[in-house]
Amino acid sequence: MKIQENTPLALYTKLQIGGPARYFVEAGSINELKEAISWAKEKNLGYMVIAGGSNLLVSDEGYNGLIIRINFSGISQKDGVITVKAGTPLQEFVDYTVEHGLDGASTMSGIPGSLGGAIYGSAGAYGDNIRDHLKSVLSLDGDNAKTLTRDEFETGYRDSIFKRNKKLIILEAEFGEFAKSDPDELKKEAEKILATRNGKYPQSVKCPGSFFKNVVLEDLSTRQKDEVNSALLDFGKDIAVLEKFGKIPAGALIEILGGKGDRIGQIQITLNHANTFENLGGGQALDFFQLAKKWKNKVKEKFGIELEPEVQLVGFKESL
Ligand SMILES: Cc1cc2nc3c(=O)[nH]c(=O)nc-3n(C[C@H](O)[C@H](O)[C@H](O)COP(=O)(O)OP(=O)(O)OC[C@H]3O[C@@H](n4cnc5c(N)ncnc54)[C@H](O)[C@@H]3O)c2cc1C
């Protein structure tokens, strides 16, 4: 285990933004992870795990503790139960299910990042969600490994027990009870999704995915719903389509208020999707934060809706 000092976190985030981690280590095994945590505890330092860095906004000041990058991976199957290690790229898991004709993960094709990060953020897209076939999660709770079963981590939209208890670290997870399907059909579906994604997030875009969580319709008062619906209709948006999954896209709210293309420094809201905040190159975390805050405030003023970031903020003194 090699602990580095003053490692620029911009190197480890999809956004390519972020000041230094005071200490940084790659954990290539569960033992190395435990060792790294003990090291941080002995030095009285805070610590945090990251993996693919695809859902992070790290402050320009960085992180004053130990960042542990989860770097152990692997997929195995026994008696219909698939075990996946936390650092496995989510795409490898999706490909595995597709190749084995297991229906239930193919529409997550193209979501960047690791399996552990996906469980942490309850990732999903176009109908499939990482929770759907999740049976149990082996996690590290302090010094002890413990298995959490389905009813213990059952959570809502883009939420998880791991978000609420940051000391729980996902080590590996078990999946099962997939319906059987034709691998070729699943492959076609996955490719269709990938093509749609490439339109929404071209490979060259430096962004952390959707910045804000979408708005759950159930959480709105009737008045708020009416106001949002009428503004969306005025803007020519098809409410039936937007409401299909019981949510209003945060991007639609920002778009109708004129957010597309708005820019602070080198951070811009993309022209094709108002919930994508892009680093045009050499961008600063502070500019990103200010732009996000500006549009969060505008949505709040107009609709009384408090947008919540989906992206995890690291090393900021103020919350969004
Ligand atoms: C272009 C683009 C498109 C995206 N599209 C989608 C989408 O369609 N749907 C969607 O849901 N998300 C999407 N995302 C967001 C992102 O891909 C997911 O949130 C992903 O699951 C994060 O995984 P990661 O390994 O990159 O996590 P990181 O960004 O490294 O970390 C994110 C959080 O997870 C925690 N974490 C990571 N690993 C562990 C672990 N083993 N144990 C405990 N906590 C852990 C970290 O502490 C951190 O708080 C997109 C991102 C990008 C860049």
The ligand as a Gaussian input file, in Angstrom:
#p B3LYP/6-31G(d) Opt

LIG

0 1
 C      -21.639000      11.127000     -18.393000
 C      -22.298000      10.597000     -17.141000
 C      -23.556000      10.020000     -17.220000
 C      -24.172000       9.507000     -16.064000
 N      -25.411000       8.923000     -16.165000
 C      -26.000000       8.413000     -15.068000
 C      -27.290000       7.771000     -15.148000
 O      -27.873000       7.653000     -16.223000
 N      -27.839000       7.275000     -14.016000
 C      -27.210000       7.364000     -12.807000
 O      -27.764000       6.885000     -11.820000
 N      -26.003000       7.973000     -12.688000
 C      -25.382000       8.491000     -13.778000
 N      -24.166000       9.108000     -13.667000
 C      -23.554000       9.275000     -12.350000
 C      -22.506000       8.180000     -11.994000
 O      -22.132000       7.455000     -13.133000
 C      -23.037000       7.219000     -10.960000
 O      -23.422000       7.916000      -9.822000
 C      -21.977000       6.162000     -10.595000
 O      -22.668000       5.074000     -10.072000
 C      -20.922000       6.639000      -9.615000
 O      -19.936000       5.607000      -9.448000
 P      -18.409000       5.978000      -9.213000
 O      -17.671000       4.703000      -9.001000
 O      -17.904000       6.848000     -10.282000
 O      -18.499000       6.760000      -7.847000
 P      -17.618000       8.072000      -7.362000
 O      -17.979000       9.218000      -8.224000
 O      -16.192000       7.668000      -7.260000
 O      -18.227000       8.281000      -5.929000
 C      -19.565000       8.721000      -5.784000
 C      -19.994000       8.471000      -4.335000
 O      -20.043000       7.059000      -4.106000
 C      -19.326000       6.729000      -2.930000
 N      -18.743000       5.399000      -3.126000
 C      -18.074000       4.943000      -4.217000
 N      -17.704000       3.653000      -4.019000
 C      -18.155000       3.315000      -2.775000
 C      -18.069000       2.116000      -1.983000
 N      -17.470000       1.019000      -2.418000
 N      -18.647000       2.123000      -0.746000
 C      -19.271000       3.239000      -0.281000
 N      -19.365000       4.398000      -0.977000
 C      -18.816000       4.422000      -2.208000
 C      -18.258000       7.821000      -2.794000
 O      -17.853000       7.989000      -1.454000
 C      -19.018000       9.043000      -3.315000
 O      -19.758000       9.659000      -2.269000
 C      -23.522000       9.611000     -14.818000
 C      -22.238000      10.186000     -14.735000
 C      -21.632000      10.676000     -15.888000
 C      -20.255000      11.262000     -15.802000

